[in-house]
Amino acid sequence: MHASLLEIGVIGLDFFVLAALMGGAAVGGWLTAGLGERGLVADGLRGLVDATLAVLMMTTVLMLGFRTANLVDVPFLQAWPYALKVITHSHFGTLWLVRAVALLVLVMLWIWVRRNFNARAYACFVLAGAIIATAISSTTHAGSEGIWTFDNMVNSLHILAACFWGGTVIAYIIVMQPLFRNSREMRSAIAVSTVRFSTLAGGALAIVVVTGLINAWHRLDSWQILWTTGYGWTLSAKLALVALMAGIGALNRFLIVPSIESPAVAGSAVGTDPARRFFRVLRVDSLVFLLIMLLAAALSMQSPRHEGGEGMHGVTADGYGQSLFRNGMVFSTAYSANFYSRFG
C-alpha cells in the first residue's frame, strides 16, 4: 500500500505542531523569563499548548491507523480492527505506545499546572518532546539498526533541534504578536525577547545543520542521489527551503533586531516599523517551515537508495513502501502478508 498525500500531510502536521509545542516551552521558559511583563503571555501560552496537545493526540491516532493500513495492506478505514495487534506485535507498535504514553503524561501534567505553570513544567515539556522525537526517529530509516544507535540519536537530536528552530517562530508569533500590537506594557520586553529569540534560533539552526550533514553522510551512497532519485529531489527541495529560512532568520537577526534594540525604538509606540517588519518576516518564516515539515514527512517515507530495486532498510523501490520495524530488524512491505496471515 502506498503513502497518500493525506498521510504525508498528517505526518507533516504532526511535526509542525510538535515544533509549536516545543517553541511554546522556549517562549515561556526562557524568552520571557525575568521580564516583569511575563504574566501577560500566560493566556497566549495556554491557548497554544491547549491547541497543540489536542492536535498531537489526533495525529498520534491517525498515524497508528495509517501504519496499520500499510502493514496489513488494507484501506485506512478497514485497518482499525488490526491496530491492537500492530501495537502488541510490532516494534513500531512499541514505539507508538511510548509516544502515546509520553503524550498522555504531558496532557495530565498540563491539566495539573495549567493555571500556574512554571519553569519545571516547561522542562517536563522539553523532556516529553525529546522522548517523542526519539520515538519518531526510531520509526524512520535512522532507527533501522536500533533505538540507541549513533545514527538514531543524531537524527533524534536533528528533529528536536528543528522543533526548537521553527517552533519558536510559530510560538513567538502566536503568543507575543498580539501583545506587541495591543499593549504598551510590552514595550520594554521587545528588545530583550527578540535578542533571546534570535540567539535560540541561531543555536538550534547550527545543530540542525551539523546533524543534517551527519545524516546525509550516513544515508547517501553518493551526492549524485540528490539529483538522480525521487528521495534526492525531495531532500534537495528541503535543503533549499532550509537555506531560505536561515537567510530570512539572518535578515531578522542582523538588520531588524538591532533596530528594535535601540533605545529610541524600545521606548516608542508598540506599532513601530521595526516591530511590524520583525513579525512580517516571522510569518514568512513560519510558512517556509511548514513546507519543510511536509518535505520531511515525505522523506521519512522514502528510500535514500537508488530506485530500481528494493530500497534502503527494506523500503520498496518507489520510495513509498512502509516497513515493519521489529527487534532492531526491518522488513519490507512484503512482510505485511506474513503479518496479516499470522494475526489477521
C-alpha positions in Angstrom: 0.0 0.0 0.0 1.4 3.3 -1.0 1.5 6.5 1.1 -1.1 9.0 0.2 -0.8 12.8 0.2 -3.1 12.8 3.2 -0.8 10.6 5.1 2.2 12.8 4.3 0.1 15.8 5.3 -0.8 14.3 8.7 2.8 13.4 9.4 3.9 16.9 8.4 1.2 18.5 10.6 2.4 16.3 13.4 6.0 17.6 13.0 4.7 21.2 12.7 2.5 21.0 15.9 5.2 19.2 17.9 7.6 22.1 16.9 5.0 24.7 18.0 4.7 22.9 21.4 8.5 23.0 21.9 8.5 26.6 20.8 5.9 27.4 23.4 8.1 25.9 26.1 11.0 28.0 24.9 8.9 31.2 24.8 7.5 30.6 28.3 10.6 29.0 29.9 13.3 31.4 28.6 12.4 34.1 26.1 10.1 35.8 28.6 11.9 34.7 31.8 12.8 37.5 34.2 10.6 40.1 32.4 8.1 42.0 34.5 5.5 41.5 31.8 5.9 37.7 31.7 2.4 37.2 33.1 0.9 38.9 30.1 2.0 36.0 27.9 0.2 33.3 30.0 -3.1 33.4 28.2 -1.4 33.1 24.8 0.7 30.2 26.0 -2.3 28.4 27.5 -4.1 28.7 24.2 -1.1 27.4 22.2 -0.5 24.4 24.5 -4.2 23.5 24.5 -4.3 23.5 20.7 -1.0 21.7 20.1 -1.8 18.9 22.6 -5.2 18.4 21.1 -3.8 18.2 17.6 -1.0 15.9 18.7 -3.4 13.4 20.2 -5.3 13.4 16.9 -2.2 12.9 14.7 -1.0 10.2 17.0 -4.1 8.2 16.5 -4.2 8.8 12.7 -0.6 7.7 12.3 -1.4 4.4 14.0 -4.2 4.0 11.5 -2.0 4.7 8.5 0.8 2.5 9.6 -1.6 -0.3 10.4 -3.2 0.0 7.0 0.2 -0.2 5.4 1.3 -3.3 7.4 -1.9 -5.2 6.9 -2.4 -3.9 3.3 -6.0 -2.8 3.7 -7.7 0.6 3.3 -7.3 3.1 6.1 -10.9 2.8 7.3 -10.6 -1.0 7.5 -7.3 -1.0 9.4 -8.6 -0.3 12.9 -9.6 -3.8 13.9 -5.9 -4.7 13.4 -4.5 -1.7 15.3 -4.2 -3.5 18.7 -2.2 -6.4 17.1 0.1 -3.9 15.5 0.7 -2.3 18.9 1.4 -5.6 20.6 3.2 -7.5 17.9 5.5 -4.9 16.1 8.4 -2.8 17.0 6.6 0.2 15.5 3.7 -0.6 18.0 6.1 -0.4 20.9 7.5 2.9 19.8 4.0 4.2 19.1 3.0 3.2 22.7 6.0 5.0 24.2 5.0 8.1 22.3 1.3 7.8 23.3 2.2 7.3 27.0 4.6 10.4 26.9 1.8 12.4 25.3 -0.7 11.2 27.9 1.6 12.1 30.8 2.1 15.5 29.2 -1.6 16.1 28.9 -2.1 15.1 32.6 0.7 17.4 33.6 -0.8 20.2 31.7 -4.2 19.8 33.3 -2.4 19.9 36.7 -0.2 23.0 36.1 -2.3 24.9 33.5 -3.4 27.6 36.0 0.0 28.2 37.4 2.8 26.7 35.2 6.5 27.4 35.9 10.0 26.6 34.7 9.8 23.0 35.9 6.7 22.4 33.8 8.5 23.8 30.7 11.4 21.4 31.4 8.9 18.5 31.5 7.5 19.6 28.2 11.0 19.6 26.7 11.8 16.1 28.1 8.5 14.7 26.7 9.3 16.4 23.4 12.7 14.7 23.3 11.0 11.3 24.0 8.5 11.8 21.2 11.3 13.0 18.8 13.2 9.8 19.6 10.2 7.6 19.0 9.5 9.4 15.7 13.1 8.9 14.6 13.2 5.3 15.6 10.4 4.5 13.1 12.3 6.0 10.2 15.4 4.9 8.3 17.7 6.2 11.1 16.2 3.7 13.6 16.6 0.7 11.4 19.5 -0.7 13.3 18.0 0.0 16.8 16.9 2.8 19.0 20.2 3.6 20.8 22.4 3.6 17.7 24.5 6.7 16.9 22.5 7.3 13.7 19.2 7.3 15.5 20.5 9.5 18.3 21.8 12.0 15.8 18.5 12.0 13.9 16.5 12.4 17.1 18.6 15.5 18.0 18.1 16.7 14.5 14.3 16.5 14.9 14.4 18.1 18.4 16.6 21.0 17.2 14.4 21.6 14.2 11.4 21.7 16.6 13.1 24.5 18.6 14.3 26.3 15.5 11.0 26.5 13.7 8.7 26.0 16.6 9.9 29.1 18.4 9.0 31.1 15.3 5.4 29.8 15.4 5.0 30.2 19.2 6.5 33.7 19.2 4.0 34.9 16.6 1.1 33.3 18.3 2.0 34.4 21.9 3.8 37.7 21.5 2.5 39.5 18.4 -1.0 40.3 19.9 0.8 41.8 22.9 3.2 43.9 20.8 0.3 45.1 18.8 -2.1 45.9 21.6 -0.3 46.5 24.8 2.1 49.4 25.7 3.2 47.4 28.7 5.2 45.1 26.5 7.4 47.8 25.0 10.3 47.1 27.4 10.2 43.4 26.7 10.5 43.7 22.9 14.3 44.2 22.8 15.1 41.5 25.4 12.8 38.8 24.0 13.8 39.4 20.3 17.5 39.1 21.1 16.9 35.9 23.1 14.7 34.6 20.2 17.4 35.2 17.7 20.1 33.5 19.9 17.9 30.4 20.4 17.1 30.2 16.7 20.7 30.5 15.7 21.9 27.9 18.1 19.1 25.4 17.1 19.9 26.1 13.4 23.6 25.2 14.0 22.6 21.9 15.5 20.1 21.2 12.6 22.9 21.8 10.1 25.5 19.7 11.8 23.2 16.8 12.5 21.7 17.1 9.0 25.2 16.7 7.5 25.9 13.7 9.6 22.6 12.2 8.5 23.5 12.8 4.9 26.9 11.2 5.3 25.4 8.1 6.8 22.5 7.6 4.4 23.6 8.8 1.0 25.8 6.5 -1.1 26.9 9.4 -3.2 25.9 13.1 -3.7 24.5 12.0 -7.1 21.5 10.8 -5.3 20.5 14.4 -4.8 19.6 14.8 -8.4 19.1 11.2 -9.7 16.3 9.9 -7.3 13.0 10.9 -6.0 14.4 10.9 -2.5 17.2 13.2 -3.7 14.9 15.7 -5.3 12.8 15.8 -2.2 15.9 16.3 0.0 17.3 19.0 -2.3 14.0 20.9 -2.1 14.1 20.6 1.7 17.7 21.9 1.8 16.8 24.8 -0.4 14.0 25.8 1.9 16.2 25.4 5.0 18.7 27.7 3.4 15.9 30.2 2.6 14.6 30.1 6.2 18.1 30.5 7.5 18.6 33.5 5.2 15.3 35.0 6.4 16.4 34.5 10.0 19.7 36.2 9.3 17.8 39.2 7.9 15.8 39.4 11.1 18.8 39.0 13.4 21.3 41.4 11.8 19.1 44.0 10.2 15.8 44.2 12.1 16.6 43.1 15.7 19.3 45.8 16.2 16.8 48.5 15.2 14.3 47.1 17.8 17.1 47.1 20.4 17.8 50.8 20.0 16.5 52.8 23.0 14.6 55.2 20.8 12.5 52.3 19.4 12.2 50.4 22.7 10.7 53.5 24.3 8.4 54.3 21.4 4.9 53.1 20.4 4.5 49.4 20.1 3.4 49.6 16.5 6.7 51.0 15.2 8.0 49.9 11.8 10.9 47.6 13.1 8.4 45.6 15.2 6.0 45.3 12.3 8.8 44.2 10.0 10.0 41.7 12.5 6.7 39.9 12.7 6.1 40.2 9.0 9.3 38.3 8.4 8.5 35.7 11.0 5.2 35.0 9.3 7.0 34.3 6.1 9.5 32.1 8.1 6.6 30.1 9.6 5.2 29.3 6.1 8.6 28.1 4.9 8.9 26.0 8.0 5.6 24.3 7.3 6.8 23.4 3.8 10.0 22.0 5.3 8.0 19.8 7.7 5.9 18.5 4.8 9.0 17.6 2.9 10.5 16.0 6.0 7.3 13.9 6.3 7.8 12.7 2.6 11.4 11.9 3.2 10.6 9.8 6.3 8.6 7.5 3.9 11.2 7.3 1.1 14.3 5.3 0.4 17.7 7.1 0.3 19.0 4.5 -2.2 18.7 4.5 -6.0 15.3 3.4 -7.3 15.1 0.2 -9.4 15.2 -2.4 -6.6 14.4 -2.7 -3.1 15.4 0.4 -1.3 17.4 1.0 1.9 16.1 -0.6 5.0 13.5 -2.7 3.2 11.6 0.2 1.8 10.2 -0.5 -1.7 11.7 0.8 -4.8 9.2 3.6 -5.4 10.2 5.1 -2.1 6.8 5.0 -0.5 6.5 1.4 0.8 6.2 1.1 4.5 8.4 -1.0 6.8 7.7 -3.0 9.9 10.4 -2.4 12.5 10.8 -5.3 14.9 13.6 -6.2 17.3 16.1 -3.9 15.5 15.3 -5.5 12.2 13.3 -4.0 9.3 11.1 -6.0 7.0 9.8 -4.8 3.7 6.1 -4.4 2.9 6.1 -7.9 1.6 6.2 -8.8 5.3 2.7 -7.3 5.6 1.4 -10.5 4.0 3.1 -12.6 6.8 1.8 -10.2 9.4 -1.7 -10.5 8.0 -1.6 -14.3 7.8 -0.3 -14.6 11.4 -2.5 -12.1 13.1 -5.3 -11.3 10.6 
